[in-house]
Amino acid sequence: MNTPSHLLSVRDLGMRFGGIQALSKVSFGVAEGSISALIGPNGAGKTTVFNCVTGFYLPSTGSMELRVDGKAQDLGALLASQFFGGSHRIARVGIARTFQNIRLFRDMTVLENLLVAQHHSLNHNLLAGFFRTASYRRAEQAAIDNAIAWLKVVGLRESANRLAGTLPYGHQRRLEIARAMCTHPRLICLDEPAAGLNPRETQELAALIRELRQDYKATVLLIEHDMSLVMGISDHIVVLDQGKVIAAGTPQVVANSPEVIHAYLGVEDKQTDTVVSA
C-alpha cells in the first residue's frame, strides 16, 4: 500500500478521544503528483485523518511519513517533539491545508491574507525589519510577487485590495486555496473545497484542482462529499467508514465496491424489503 513513490504514507493510524475510537488502523498512501480523495459517510473519520496529517492532532498510534528531498520525514515524531502543537512545523516541511469552515482573516485584504501565509520566508531579524535592509526588502517583494501570481491563477488579481470578508463565498474558497499554494507545499490538503458551491463554481473548482496538478506539479489530497467532483478528478480514492478503511482504488473500483455501496446506501433487509441505513 505504501511505496517509495508515495509522497505521503500513513500506516495503522489510530486516534482515540477518551473512550471513543475515532480511527483504527487506517493505512493509505498518496502518490506524488496525484489527486487523491478521502470519502465516507458523515462521522467516518475523514477530518480526523486530516487533522492528524496536518498536525492539529497527535495520533494515538501508527505512523505518518512525508518524503522530503528523497528522505522519509516522520511526521508523528515531529508532532511529539512540540509541546504546544506542531501544525506550524508540519507546514514548514511542506503540507498545507484549507478548512471545511473558511478560516480567512476577514478584516485583512486579499493580498494581506497571502502575505501572512508567507511569514516564514521573510527575514525575522528585528533590526532588519526596523531598518528595512536590502535583504528584507527583497524578501518582502518576493512575497508580494508570489502572492500576486497566485491571485492570478485563482482569478482574484483584481480583488487584491478588497477585504477578504467581502468576497463572494466561492471566491473565498479560491482565496483559501491560493493562500495554501503560495507556501509552495509538497502536499495540499483540501477539506471539502466544494462545500457551499453551486454547480458552475464546482466545475470551475475541478478545473482549478486539475490545473494545480498539471501546471504546478501539486500533489492533492481532498475530503469531499460531492461524488461527481471526486469521481471526475481523482486518481485514487480511499473510503472510510466508522474510522476504518473499507475500500481503496481507482474511482471505477470504488464505485463498484459492495462495501462502499453498503456504507453509503444501507443494505436491503430481505425479510421486510426495506433499506436499513448503514
C-alpha positions as CSV (number, residue, x, y, z in Angstrom):
1,M,0.0,0.0,0.0
2,N,2.9,2.4,0.8
3,T,5.7,2.5,-1.8
4,P,8.8,4.7,-2.4
5,S,6.7,6.6,-5.0
6,H,4.3,7.8,-2.3
7,L,4.8,11.3,-1.1
8,L,2.7,10.6,2.0
9,S,2.5,7.2,3.7
10,V,0.0,6.6,6.5
11,R,0.3,3.3,8.4
12,D,-2.0,1.8,11.0
13,L,-3.2,5.3,12.1
14,G,-5.3,5.2,15.3
15,M,-6.9,8.1,17.2
16,R,-8.8,7.8,20.5
17,F,-10.7,10.6,22.2
18,G,-11.3,9.3,25.7
19,G,-13.4,6.2,25.3
20,I,-14.2,6.8,21.6
21,Q,-12.0,5.2,18.9
22,A,-12.2,7.7,16.1
23,L,-9.7,5.9,13.8
24,S,-8.5,2.3,13.8
25,K,-5.6,1.0,11.7
26,V,-6.0,3.5,8.9
27,S,-3.4,2.9,6.2
28,F,-3.1,4.5,2.8
29,G,-0.6,6.2,0.5
30,V,-0.7,9.4,-1.6
31,A,1.4,9.1,-4.8
32,E,3.4,12.1,-5.7
33,G,1.7,14.2,-8.4
34,S,-1.7,12.6,-7.8
35,I,-5.1,13.8,-6.9
36,S,-6.3,11.5,-4.1
37,A,-9.6,11.7,-2.1
38,L,-10.8,10.6,1.3
39,I,-14.5,9.9,1.2
40,G,-17.1,8.3,3.5
41,P,-20.3,9.0,5.4
42,N,-20.6,11.7,8.0
43,G,-18.6,10.8,11.1
44,A,-16.4,8.3,9.2
45,G,-13.2,9.9,10.4
46,K,-12.1,11.9,7.4
47,T,-11.4,15.2,9.1
48,T,-9.7,13.4,12.0
49,V,-7.2,11.9,9.4
50,F,-6.7,15.4,8.0
51,N,-6.1,16.8,11.5
52,C,-3.5,14.2,12.2
53,V,-1.7,14.6,8.8
54,T,-1.6,18.4,9.1
55,G,-0.5,18.5,12.7
56,F,-3.6,19.5,14.6
57,Y,-3.9,16.1,16.4
58,L,-1.1,13.8,17.6
59,P,-2.3,10.3,16.7
60,S,-2.7,7.7,19.4
61,T,-1.0,5.0,17.3
62,G,0.5,4.5,13.9
63,S,2.9,6.4,11.7
64,M,2.8,9.1,9.1
65,E,5.7,9.9,6.7
66,L,6.3,12.6,4.1
67,R,9.1,12.2,1.6
68,V,11.2,15.3,1.7
69,D,14.1,15.5,-0.8
70,G,14.1,11.8,-1.1
71,K,14.1,11.0,2.6
72,A,11.2,10.0,4.8
73,Q,10.2,12.6,7.4
74,D,8.5,11.1,10.4
75,L,5.5,13.5,11.0
76,G,4.5,11.8,14.2
77,A,7.9,12.4,15.8
78,L,7.8,16.0,14.6
79,L,4.5,16.5,16.3
80,A,5.5,14.7,19.5
81,S,8.5,17.0,19.9
82,Q,6.3,20.1,20.1
83,F,4.9,20.9,23.5
84,F,2.3,23.4,22.1
85,G,1.4,21.5,19.0
86,G,3.2,21.2,15.7
87,S,1.0,22.3,12.9
88,H,3.4,25.1,12.0
89,R,6.3,22.5,11.8
90,I,4.2,20.3,9.5
91,A,3.6,23.4,7.3
92,R,7.3,24.0,7.2
93,V,8.1,20.5,5.9
94,G,5.6,21.1,3.1
95,I,2.0,20.2,4.0
96,A,-0.6,23.0,3.6
97,R,-4.4,22.8,4.0
98,T,-7.7,24.5,3.7
99,F,-10.7,24.1,6.0
100,Q,-14.3,23.0,5.7
101,N,-15.2,26.2,7.5
102,I,-13.4,29.0,5.8
103,R,-10.7,30.5,8.0
104,L,-9.6,33.7,6.3
105,F,-8.6,36.9,8.0
106,R,-11.8,38.6,7.0
107,D,-10.7,42.1,8.1
108,M,-7.4,41.9,6.1
109,T,-7.2,42.4,2.4
110,V,-7.0,39.5,-0.1
111,L,-3.3,40.3,-0.7
112,E,-2.5,40.5,3.0
113,N,-4.0,37.1,3.6
114,L,-1.4,35.6,1.2
115,L,1.4,37.6,2.7
116,V,0.6,36.4,6.2
117,A,0.9,32.8,5.0
118,Q,4.4,33.5,3.8
119,H,5.7,34.9,7.1
120,H,8.2,32.1,7.4
121,S,10.0,33.1,4.3
122,L,10.6,36.7,5.5
123,N,13.7,37.9,7.4
124,H,12.6,37.7,11.1
125,N,15.6,39.7,12.3
126,L,14.1,42.7,14.3
127,L,16.8,45.1,13.2
128,A,16.4,44.1,9.5
129,G,12.7,44.8,9.7
130,F,13.2,48.1,11.6
131,F,15.8,49.4,9.2
132,R,14.2,47.7,6.1
133,T,17.5,46.4,4.9
134,A,18.1,45.4,1.3
135,S,17.6,41.7,2.1
136,Y,14.4,42.4,4.0
137,R,13.0,44.5,1.1
138,R,13.9,41.7,-1.4
139,A,12.2,39.1,0.6
140,E,9.1,41.3,1.1
141,Q,8.9,42.0,-2.7
142,A,9.3,38.3,-3.5
143,A,6.4,37.5,-1.1
144,I,4.2,40.2,-2.8
145,D,5.1,38.9,-6.3
146,N,4.3,35.3,-5.3
147,A,1.0,36.4,-3.8
148,I,0.0,38.3,-6.9
149,A,1.0,35.3,-9.1
150,W,-1.3,33.0,-7.2
151,L,-4.1,35.5,-7.2
152,K,-3.9,35.5,-11.0
153,V,-4.0,31.7,-11.0
154,V,-7.3,31.6,-9.0
155,G,-8.8,34.6,-10.8
156,L,-8.7,37.1,-7.9
157,R,-6.0,39.5,-9.1
158,E,-8.5,42.4,-9.4
159,S,-9.6,41.8,-5.8
160,A,-6.2,42.1,-4.2
161,N,-7.1,45.1,-2.2
162,R,-10.6,44.1,-1.2
163,L,-11.2,42.9,2.4
164,A,-11.3,39.1,2.3
165,G,-14.6,39.1,4.2
166,T,-16.4,41.0,1.4
167,L,-15.6,38.4,-1.3
168,P,-18.4,36.2,-2.6
169,Y,-18.4,32.8,-0.9
170,G,-17.0,30.9,-3.9
171,H,-14.1,33.5,-4.2
172,Q,-13.3,33.0,-0.6
173,R,-12.9,29.3,-1.3
174,R,-10.5,30.1,-4.1
175,L,-8.6,32.5,-1.8
176,E,-8.0,29.8,0.7
177,I,-6.5,27.6,-2.0
178,A,-4.3,30.4,-3.2
179,R,-3.2,31.0,0.4
180,A,-2.2,27.4,0.8
181,M,-0.4,27.2,-2.5
182,C,1.6,30.3,-2.1
183,T,3.6,28.5,0.6
184,H,4.9,26.1,-2.2
185,P,3.6,22.9,-0.4
186,R,4.7,19.4,-1.4
187,L,1.1,18.3,-0.4
188,I,-2.0,20.4,-0.3
189,C,-5.0,19.0,1.7
190,L,-8.4,20.4,0.7
191,D,-11.1,19.9,3.3
192,E,-14.5,19.9,1.4
193,P,-13.5,22.6,-1.1
194,A,-16.8,22.3,-2.9
195,A,-19.0,22.8,0.2
196,G,-21.5,25.6,-0.5
197,L,-20.6,26.0,-4.2
198,N,-23.1,26.0,-7.0
199,P,-22.7,23.6,-10.0
200,R,-20.8,26.2,-12.1
201,E,-18.5,27.0,-9.3
202,T,-17.9,23.3,-8.6
203,Q,-16.9,22.8,-12.3
204,E,-14.5,25.7,-12.0
205,L,-13.1,24.2,-8.9
206,A,-12.5,20.9,-10.6
207,A,-10.6,22.7,-13.4
208,L,-8.5,24.6,-10.8
209,I,-7.5,21.5,-9.0
210,R,-6.5,19.8,-12.3
211,E,-4.5,22.9,-13.1
212,L,-2.7,22.8,-9.8
213,R,-1.6,19.2,-10.5
214,Q,-0.8,19.6,-14.2
215,D,0.8,23.1,-14.3
216,Y,2.2,23.4,-10.8
217,K,3.0,19.8,-10.0
218,A,0.9,19.8,-6.9
219,T,0.0,16.7,-5.0
220,V,-3.6,17.0,-3.8
221,L,-5.4,15.1,-1.0
222,L,-9.0,16.1,-0.6
223,I,-12.1,15.3,1.5
224,E,-15.3,15.8,-0.4
225,H,-18.9,14.8,-0.3
226,D,-19.6,15.8,-3.9
227,M,-19.2,12.4,-5.6
228,S,-19.4,13.8,-9.2
229,L,-16.4,16.0,-8.3
230,V,-14.5,13.2,-6.6
231,M,-15.1,10.7,-9.4
232,G,-14.2,13.2,-12.1
233,I,-10.8,14.4,-10.8
234,S,-9.4,11.7,-8.5
235,D,-6.7,9.2,-9.4
236,H,-7.1,7.2,-6.2
237,I,-9.9,7.1,-3.6
238,V,-9.8,5.9,0.0
239,V,-13.1,5.2,1.6
240,L,-13.6,5.4,5.4
241,D,-16.5,4.1,7.5
242,Q,-16.6,4.2,11.3
243,G,-12.9,5.1,11.5
244,K,-11.7,2.2,9.2
245,V,-10.6,1.9,5.6
246,I,-13.3,-0.2,3.8
247,A,-12.1,0.3,0.2
248,A,-9.4,1.9,-1.8
249,G,-8.6,2.2,-5.5
250,T,-9.5,4.0,-8.7
251,P,-12.9,5.7,-9.0
252,Q,-14.2,2.8,-11.0
253,V,-13.1,0.2,-8.4
254,V,-14.5,2.2,-5.5
255,A,-17.8,2.9,-7.3
256,N,-18.5,-0.8,-7.7
257,S,-17.3,-1.9,-4.2
258,P,-20.1,-3.6,-2.3
259,E,-18.6,-2.3,1.0
260,V,-18.9,1.3,-0.3
261,I,-22.4,0.8,-1.5
262,H,-23.3,-0.6,1.8
263,A,-21.8,2.2,3.7
264,Y,-23.5,4.9,1.7
265,L,-26.8,3.4,0.8
266,G,-27.5,0.8,3.5
267,V,-28.4,-2.8,3.0
268,E,-31.6,-4.4,2.0
269,D,-33.4,-6.3,4.7
270,K,-34.6,-9.4,2.9
271,Q,-37.4,-10.0,5.4
272,T,-39.0,-6.6,5.2
273,D,-37.7,-5.5,1.7
274,T,-36.7,-2.2,3.3
275,V,-33.4,-0.4,3.2
276,V,-31.6,-0.3,6.6
277,S,-29.4,2.7,6.9
278,A,-25.7,1.9,7.3
